Every structure is written in structure tokens, then in C-alpha cells.
């Protein structure tokens, strides 16, 4: 008998994944647990809807809510096509999509926002040309640090020794965020008679299957955020 992945137990089992980070304006944030909580809630909501013979409107609401689509879509044919396209993605692209829809990069965005405003407060015009972007946080960190490397470090109030520490931390960050490409174990062939409910059932099985990887992605993101916090502290101290 196939063993069902256990993500439906007490949320407290995952409390050790939670960390406290300091964001902009010294605001404290508790981060972690989004993968477990959101996947658990979304799957339970879907199972409850199925057991109560949910109408098509509720199914449509579920998809829009779970996938965080840029605009609300109520055409069932379009939604079926979107789900099929998602399930046809490479493993890495599928994980990257879910990373955003599940808000697993929350900790990085919080710390990147803090870093961005610290640099803005240093009043270095060359670096302020790089805009804050929550969608490519690690890339933006690298761009910011590259910009710092091109200007006189005195302008941002960081000595060379501290700047070398920052560069070491950036290299550490680059080594953390590495996803490995592979195939999703559960493969479904598109069926012409698949209705929206069947498409969602197939999506949910894959959604649940990749949970361990999504949980690790969130943990890695928190580690990245903690290292960005170290960078913020170094710059703020000068």
C-alpha cells in the first residue's frame, strides 16, 4: 500500500522551521512554515469541496486562490489548459512557480527590502538606480553588491575589511540557492474527457508529492535571508 505523505498533522510539528528576522524599521518577523501551512490548507479545502460536491464556481475560486493568477479567470477551458501546462513544466520550473504562489521567498523579500532602504539611506545615487524587485530577490542582491563594488566604499560608510566580509556572505548565498532538475514521479497523460475537477485532482497529487522539496526551498530561503540580515547589520554599523 502506498504511504501517504504526512502533512496533515499538527502544524506545531513544523514550528522548528520558524525563525525571527529583523526587517525594515527594526520590525520583527516570524518566518517559516508557509509550505506546510499553505499546502495543507489548500489540499484540505479541496478535499472538503469534493466531499460536499462543490460546484464549478467554488472550483474556479480554489484554482485562482491557490495559483495566485495575475488576474481572476473564470473560464473553465482556460483553467484546464493552465493546469495542464503547469503539470507539463520541467521539475525546476514547476517548483519555481509554486515557490512564488506559496510565498516561500517571504523571508528573502523582507530582508531585501531592508537592505534596499539601508542603501537608499546612505544616499548613494548610483546604487539607487537599482529598483527593489520582490520577484528576483537573489539577483537583486547580487546587483546591489556589484554596484557597491564599483564605487568608493567610503561613500556607503563601509571599510574594506567589512566589504570583504560582505562579498564572502554573497558567495555563500550563491551556493545555497541551487535547485536540481529532475522529473516529477507522477506523470499524467492529458485526457480529452478530463473535466476541471479531474484536472485539479491530478494537480493536487503532484502538489502534495513535491511538498518535501518545497519545504527545503523555504528553509534555504530563510538561510539566505539570515545572511542578508548579516549584510544589513554590517552596513548599518558604519
Helices and strands as residue ranges (DSSP letters): G 11-17, E 19-22, G 24-26, E 28-31, H 34-51, H 56-67, H 76-87, H 91-101, H 106-121, H 125-128, H 137-150, G 153-156, H 160-176, H 196-209, H 211-236
